[in-house]
Every structure is written in C-alpha cells, then in structure tokens.
Amino acid sequence: MRKLVYYVATTLDGYIASPEGGDPSGAEFFPLGADLIEFMVGNYPETLPGPARDAMGISGPGTVFDTVLEGRSSYEVGLAAGTTDAYPHLRHLVFSTTLASQDPAVEIVRGDALDRVRQLKAEAGKDLWLAGGGKLAHSLLPEIDRLVLKQNPSIIGSGIPLFDGPFNVQMFRPVDQVMLDSGIRVLTYDRA
C-alpha cells in the first residue's frame, strides 16, 4: 500500500512558514544551500518544482513520489509566482473548498480530505507527498505514515505550525537522520 509522507521544511520551534505564509524557500530561516539542494536531488528529486528540475536537467518520473498533495495556501505560493502547476511531473491535488480550478492538470478536492487520501493510498503507485500546509497536515494526521522533516537550525517564534489544529496525540518513531553541513537535520519518522 502507498504511504502518505509529510516531507517539509521546519524550524526548531515547529513552523513551516512565517505568520504571513508565502514561499518560505530561501527565506533567512530556511536557507536553500548547496548541501540541501544536493540532498533533495539525490533523494527526492521529484520534490523540486518543474522550473528548477528543467534548469538542473532533471527529468523522468519520481523516485519516491508520483503524487503531490497541497492545501490552498501552499498552492497559492506557486500561483503568486505565476505557475498554475509547480509539479507538472507529478499527479497534483489541491484541497480547497473555495479555490477555482487554475489548471486542468491539477485536481481540486472539495470533499472529505481523509476519504480522498484513503482512496489514493488504495491505488497502485508510488508514495504520496504531502507538501503542506499545516491545516491540511493536521486534518490528514490519521493517515500520515511517515514524516521527513528538514529541520533548520532556526527559531522564528510564530508562524504556520507544522500541524495546525486541535490537540491530537499521534506517535511516531525515529528511523533515520541525516546531518547536512549547513546545520539542517533531515529527520525521518514512521508511525509507531
């Protein structure tokens, strides 16, 4: 069965974006250094946006994921940058009750997010990448099988939390850790 993997950058204090949201990539608290790019290319090349893949000469299907899931706010980061499908090499689903379709290749999911993810997990294919945001991650927490956290050595005090919702205890166990020269630790946890 396919896994739902929440693969995301976070601060030491558990935030995935500033309070205003927007694109955190390359922000002062999420530096995009050569070691992180090298890690991504070597391990999760499909998580690079289409234009970055093109610029780096990366092509072909994903090695881990064939589907990306995003909440409306995360998807709107790409829209603000002028792209309606930042991941044209992946099946792309956006969960929103208010967003109008921007691209025929992007599926807008208006119904129950957990139900849709359970359907996706039952299909044949590679794993599902949950790219964000915090509200969607919290709503999908019962179905998240793995966390891959790119933990940056920064504290920002407030922002969009890794999981944005009411108290809900879920247990995971550490299975891997990679320390990058920049101080970023890539932590992998599986559901306990």
Secondary structure, 3 states (H helix, E strand, C coil): CCCEEEEEEECCCCEEECCCCCCCCCCCCCCCCHHHHHHHHHHCHHHCCHHHHHHHCCCCCCCCEEEEEEEHHHHHHHHHCCCCCCCCCCEEEEECCCCCCCCCCEEEECCCHHHHHHHHHHCCCCEEEEEECHHHHHHHHHHCCEEEEEECCCCCCCCEECCCCCCCCCCEEEEEEEECCCCCEEEEEEEC
